Amino acid sequence: MRGRKALLEALRVLRDHQEAAQHGWVLLGTLRPEHHKGVEAAVGLGQAELADREMRAELSAYEGRAVRWAARLTGHGRDVLAYTEASPAPEHRLEGPAMGERLVELRRSEMDVLRLYVHLGERLHVPPAAGLADKVRTARQLGSLWALYLNEEQIASVAYAFYLRSMGGSVTEANRFARQYGVAYRVNSSTSSPRLTRLP
């Protein structure tokens, strides 16, 4: 992680100095030593490039002194900065639950089931509860589990998603959710339709 941060910082510094340079190249003395190392790493990843001998000769003539090293971003480096700066900062800490919500922690396979259910959305006879799609989209991964704060209607929707999954062959997700959160969908024998059951 520290290496990636140092690399991104070097790319940002290189971009800023490059934009200020009239000839579009950043010279050796412009960068601090730690940024110089980061640029060298970026070169190895194709995110920056070093001036070749011919370009250094042109820069030397422009500067009126010998230029032994110069660098600039490549298109790939600009893309890396554009993407990372447009991405939301990762959050590792959840805000507390709102009134009527409780913490629900799901495994990766369970999140996959839930994402599919949310994706189908209004095409289903029993669509996801209001706000569930946003909760799934903004869920945070904490270790091997995904954490969401859900209200009771949203929890019932999760149970229904696992019910649909159980009809497709796997009951693992529905059984674990029922044990953990006391909510499951069971088929009502009198009506042959699924009904929410709250377990003791």
VOPAGU-2260 file (C-alpha; in pm, 1 decimal, decimal comma):
REM VOPAGU-2260
SITE   aa  ch    i         X         Y         Z
SITE  MET   A    0       0,0       0,0       0,0
SITE  ARG   A    1     280,0     243,7      92,5
SITE  GLY   A    2     449,7     170,5    -240,5
SITE  ARG   A    3     131,6     249,3    -434,7
SITE  LYS   A    4      80,7     574,0    -243,7
SITE  ALA   A    5     438,5     679,8    -314,3
SITE  LEU   A    6     394,6     594,0    -681,7
SITE  LEU   A    7      73,0     796,3    -712,0
SITE  GLU   A    8     229,5    1090,1    -530,2
SITE  ALA   A    9     524,3    1083,7    -770,1
SITE  LEU   A   10     287,5    1074,2   -1067,3
SITE  ARG   A   11      96,8    1375,3    -933,2
SITE  VAL   A   12     415,9    1572,5    -875,4
SITE  LEU   A   13     542,0    1479,2   -1220,9
SITE  ARG   A   14     213,2    1590,8   -1378,3
SITE  ASP   A   15     212,6    1922,9   -1193,8
SITE  HIS   A   16     572,5    2006,8   -1289,0
SITE  GLN   A   17     518,6    1881,6   -1643,4
SITE  GLU   A   18     220,9    2112,6   -1692,4
SITE  ALA   A   19     429,6    2405,6   -1570,0
SITE  ALA   A   20     726,8    2323,6   -1794,5
SITE  GLN   A   21     720,7    2499,7   -2131,8
SITE  HIS   A   22     881,3    2205,5   -2307,7
SITE  GLY   A   23     665,5    1938,6   -2133,0
SITE  TRP   A   24     954,8    1754,9   -1964,5
SITE  VAL   A   25    1050,5    1750,5   -1596,7
SITE  LEU   A   26    1420,9    1780,1   -1528,1
SITE  LEU   A   27    1619,5    1599,8   -1260,1
SITE  GLY   A   28    1675,8    1890,1   -1023,7
SITE  THR   A   29    1304,2    1973,5   -1016,8
SITE  LEU   A   30    1203,2    1667,7    -813,9
SITE  ARG   A   31    1281,9    1568,5    -458,4
SITE  PRO   A   32    1477,6    1240,3    -423,3
SITE  GLU   A   33    1175,9    1040,0    -303,5
SITE  HIS   A   34     972,1    1157,1    -603,3
SITE  HIS   A   35    1259,5    1074,7    -834,9
SITE  LYS   A   36    1248,9     714,8    -709,9
SITE  GLY   A   37     874,0     704,6    -762,3
SITE  VAL   A   38     912,6     826,4   -1119,3
SITE  GLU   A   39    1171,6     557,9   -1185,8
SITE  ALA   A   40     920,8     300,7   -1061,1
SITE  ALA   A   41     653,3     453,8   -1284,1
SITE  VAL   A   42     884,9     420,1   -1582,7
SITE  GLY   A   43     911,6      48,4   -1513,2
SITE  LEU   A   44     530,7      28,2   -1519,1
SITE  GLY   A   45     494,9     225,4   -1842,0
SITE  GLN   A   46     329,8     517,2   -1659,2
SITE  ALA   A   47     618,2     756,9   -1722,2
SITE  GLU   A   48     897,8     778,1   -1976,1
SITE  LEU   A   49    1253,2     906,4   -1972,6
SITE  ALA   A   50    1393,7    1132,9   -2241,5
SITE  ASP   A   51    1623,3     952,1   -2482,9
SITE  ARG   A   52    1962,6    1088,7   -2593,0
SITE  GLU   A   53    1818,7    1287,7   -2882,1
SITE  MET   A   54    1552,0    1449,1   -2664,8
SITE  ARG   A   55    1806,5    1526,4   -2390,0
SITE  ALA   A   56    2019,5    1704,8   -2652,4
SITE  GLU   A   57    1718,0    1916,7   -2753,9
SITE  LEU   A   58    1640,6    1995,5   -2392,1
SITE  SER   A   59    2005,9    2083,3   -2328,5
SITE  ALA   A   60    1995,2    2333,1   -2613,5
SITE  TYR   A   61    1671,6    2478,8   -2480,2
SITE  GLU   A   62    1800,0    2502,6   -2122,4
SITE  GLY   A   63    2149,7    2621,4   -2216,1
SITE  ARG   A   64    2302,7    2350,7   -1999,2
SITE  ALA   A   65    2350,4    1975,0   -2007,9
SITE  VAL   A   66    2032,6    1781,2   -1931,9
SITE  ARG   A   67    2120,6    1430,8   -1820,0
SITE  TRP   A   68    1773,4    1318,1   -1707,4
SITE  ALA   A   69    1418,5    1421,9   -1789,7
SITE  ALA   A   70    1086,0    1249,1   -1753,3
SITE  ARG   A   71     717,8    1293,3   -1835,3
SITE  LEU   A   72     393,7    1103,3   -1793,7
SITE  THR   A   73     275,8     861,1   -2057,1
SITE  GLY   A   74     -88,4     828,5   -2157,3
SITE  HIS   A   75    -111,4     531,7   -1921,0
SITE  GLY   A   76      15,7     743,0   -1633,0
SITE  ARG   A   77    -242,7    1011,8   -1704,8
SITE  ASP   A   78    -513,3     746,4   -1711,8
SITE  VAL   A   79    -400,6     609,5   -1375,0
SITE  LEU   A   80    -424,0     957,3   -1219,9
SITE  ALA   A   81    -757,7    1037,4   -1383,4
SITE  TYR   A   82    -908,9     709,8   -1263,5
SITE  THR   A   83    -775,6     717,1    -909,2
SITE  GLU   A   84    -865,7    1081,9    -856,4
SITE  ALA   A   85   -1219,6    1023,0    -986,1
SITE  SER   A   86   -1271,4     717,7    -764,8
SITE  PRO   A   87   -1427,5     764,5    -421,8
SITE  ALA   A   88   -1182,7     724,6    -137,7
SITE  PRO   A   89   -1208,9     378,6      18,1
SITE  GLU   A   90   -1383,0     374,8     352,6
SITE  HIS   A   91   -1296,5     108,6     605,7
SITE  ARG   A   92   -1525,7     229,8     880,6
SITE  LEU   A   93   -1903,1     216,7     868,4
SITE  GLU   A   94   -2117,2     494,4    1001,3
SITE  GLY   A   95   -2348,8     385,6    1280,0
SITE  PRO   A   96   -2692,1     241,4    1204,0
SITE  ALA   A   97   -2989,1     470,0    1150,8
SITE  MET   A   98   -3301,7     424,2    1359,8
SITE  GLY   A   99   -3451,2      79,3    1298,7
SITE  GLU   A  100   -3140,8     -62,5    1129,6
SITE  ARG   A  101   -2906,1    -339,2    1239,2
SITE  LEU   A  102   -2575,1    -470,1    1117,4
SITE  VAL   A  103   -2587,8    -753,6     864,8
SITE  GLU   A  104   -2264,2    -925,8     764,3
SITE  LEU   A  105   -2258,5   -1134,3     448,7
SITE  ARG   A  106   -2005,0   -1362,9     288,9
SITE  ARG   A  107   -1885,9   -1305,5     -65,6
SITE  SER   A  108   -2112,3   -1574,9    -212,2
SITE  GLU   A  109   -2407,9   -1423,2     -28,6
SITE  MET   A  110   -2328,6   -1077,5    -162,5
SITE  ASP   A  111   -2320,3   -1223,6    -513,3
SITE  VAL   A  112   -2672,2   -1360,0    -461,4
SITE  LEU   A  113   -2791,5   -1026,5    -325,1
SITE  ARG   A  114   -2635,5    -827,2    -610,0
SITE  LEU   A  115   -2816,6   -1044,9    -865,2
SITE  TYR   A  116   -3147,3    -997,1    -681,7
SITE  VAL   A  117   -3099,6    -619,8    -674,1
SITE  HIS   A  118   -3000,7    -621,7   -1041,3
SITE  LEU   A  119   -3326,5    -794,8   -1137,3
SITE  GLY   A  120   -3511,9    -533,0    -933,9
SITE  GLU   A  121   -3857,0    -436,2   -1062,6
SITE  ARG   A  122   -3867,8    -730,5   -1302,3
SITE  LEU   A  123   -3945,7    -950,1   -1002,6
SITE  HIS   A  124   -4288,1   -1011,3    -850,7
SITE  VAL   A  125   -4131,2    -933,7    -511,9
SITE  PRO   A  126   -3877,7    -657,8    -586,3
SITE  PRO   A  127   -3609,6    -545,2    -341,1
SITE  ALA   A  128   -3719,0    -323,0     -52,9
SITE  ALA   A  129   -3674,8      49,7     -93,5
SITE  GLY   A  130   -3316,0     157,4     -44,2
SITE  LEU   A  131   -3167,0    -192,0     -59,9
SITE  ALA   A  132   -2997,0    -132,7    -394,8
SITE  ASP   A  133   -2812,3     167,0    -251,6
SITE  LYS   A  134   -2712,9     -29,3      57,9
SITE  VAL   A  135   -2569,6    -307,2    -160,9
SITE  ARG   A  136   -2385,6     -58,6    -380,8
SITE  THR   A  137   -2222,8     113,3     -82,8
SITE  ALA   A  138   -2156,2    -199,1     127,3
SITE  ARG   A  139   -1811,9    -208,2     287,3
SITE  GLN   A  140   -1584,2    -510,1     292,4
SITE  LEU   A  141   -1441,6    -575,1     636,4
SITE  GLY   A  142   -1203,9    -867,2     616,9
SITE  SER   A  143   -1383,6   -1162,1     457,3
SITE  LEU   A  144   -1732,0   -1019,2     519,4
SITE  TRP   A  145   -1942,4    -744,3     366,0
SITE  ALA   A  146   -2111,4    -516,0     618,3
SITE  LEU   A  147   -2447,0    -343,1     564,8
SITE  TYR   A  148   -2684,3    -163,1     799,4
SITE  LEU   A  149   -3035,8    -270,3     700,2
SITE  ASN   A  150   -3387,1    -209,3     826,8
SITE  GLU   A  151   -3633,2    -492,9     876,2
SITE  GLU   A  152   -3789,7    -460,7     529,5
SITE  GLN   A  153   -3447,0    -475,2     367,7
SITE  ILE   A  154   -3352,2    -775,6     581,2
SITE  ALA   A  155   -3669,3    -947,9     463,0
SITE  SER   A  156   -3563,7    -875,7     104,4
SITE  VAL   A  157   -3227,1   -1037,2     169,6
SITE  ALA   A  158   -3406,3   -1344,0     301,8
SITE  TYR   A  159   -3619,9   -1350,8     -12,9
SITE  ALA   A  160   -3310,0   -1331,2    -233,4
SITE  PHE   A  161   -3169,5   -1634,3     -51,5
SITE  TYR   A  162   -3504,7   -1810,4     -87,6
SITE  LEU   A  163   -3481,8   -1761,2    -465,5
SITE  ARG   A  164   -3127,9   -1895,2    -453,6
SITE  SER   A  165   -3244,8   -2201,1    -259,2
SITE  MET   A  166   -3497,0   -2277,1    -533,3
SITE  GLY   A  167   -3207,6   -2274,7    -779,4
SITE  GLY   A  168   -3022,3   -2544,2    -589,5
SITE  SER   A  169   -2820,3   -2396,4    -301,2
SITE  VAL   A  170   -2975,2   -2366,1      44,6
SITE  THR   A  171   -2648,7   -2270,0     215,2
SITE  GLU   A  172   -2706,4   -1895,4     203,2
SITE  ALA   A  173   -3069,1   -1914,0     320,0
SITE  ASN   A  174   -2988,2   -2151,8     605,6
SITE  ARG   A  175   -2700,3   -1944,8     738,9
SITE  PHE   A  176   -2899,8   -1623,4     715,1
SITE  ALA   A  177   -3191,6   -1782,3     901,4
SITE  ARG   A  178   -2960,9   -1903,8    1179,5
SITE  GLN   A  179   -2779,2   -1573,4    1204,7
SITE  TYR   A  180   -3063,9   -1325,3    1170,2
SITE  GLY   A  181   -3376,3   -1528,5    1245,7
SITE  VAL   A  182   -3552,2   -1451,5     916,5
SITE  ALA   A  183   -3639,5   -1692,2     636,6
SITE  TYR   A  184   -3892,2   -1747,9     362,3
SITE  ARG   A  185   -4086,1   -2074,2     379,3
SITE  VAL   A  186   -4346,8   -2205,1     138,0
SITE  ASN   A  187   -4696,4   -2187,1     288,9
SITE  SER   A  188   -4845,7   -2531,9     230,7
SITE  SER   A  189   -5199,7   -2397,1     221,2
SITE  THR   A  190   -5132,5   -2136,8     -48,3
SITE  SER   A  191   -4815,5   -2277,2    -209,7
SITE  SER   A  192   -4657,4   -1931,3    -188,2
SITE  PRO   A  193   -4349,9   -1819,4       7,2
SITE  ARG   A  194   -4411,0   -1647,4     338,7
SITE  LEU   A  195   -4170,1   -1461,4     563,8
SITE  THR   A  196   -4100,6   -1650,3     884,0
SITE  ARG   A  197   -3932,9   -1502,4    1189,7
SITE  LEU   A  198   -3751,4   -1772,5    1379,5
SITE  PRO   A  199   -3720,3   -1773,6    1758,2
